[in-house]
Structure formats: structure tokens, C-alpha cells
Amino acid sequence: MESFTDPYVELQGGSVITFEGTFNPEDDGTASATLPFAFRYFGVDYTSLYISTNGFVSFDPIGDGVYDNDPFPTMGPPDNM
């Protein structure tokens, strides 16, 4: 195991994100976040993104945020992830 000598530095700043959902928002919630800049992705500029408490990030709304164990890649949604 490698050891590190640099001191721990707590992150400062950032944005508070409130997750909402039809299920327990601490487990299956989603939130949107406004980007401070336009992000070009496959020729389309996006100014916000959507985040799931399960770690999924997309430029399109995620829906109810419930996790499905689907194969990847898939022909169906989600797009723009």
C-alpha cells in the first residue's frame, strides 16, 4: 500500500444540490444543475445537466431516478449521457 504525505485539504465552494424523487430522494432521487458555461456535446450546447443519487449523469432529464441493471450499450434510452 502506498502512503501519501500530503495533508488532507477539505474542498471549498461548489454548489448545494437538492435531490427530489417519487421514491426515497436519498436513494433514488434526481437533481438538475445549471452549468456556468455552455458545454458542447456532439454538436449540441447544453447549459444544465441531470444527476441521479445512483451516480448517473445525463444532459436529458433522468425521470424518477430508479436504477435499472440494463446492459450497456442499449438501443433505448438513455441518450446524452
Secondary structure, DSSP 8 states (H G I E B T S, - for coil): -----S-------------B-SS-HHHH-EEEEEEEEEEEETTEEEEEEEEETTS-EESS---S-------SS-SSS----
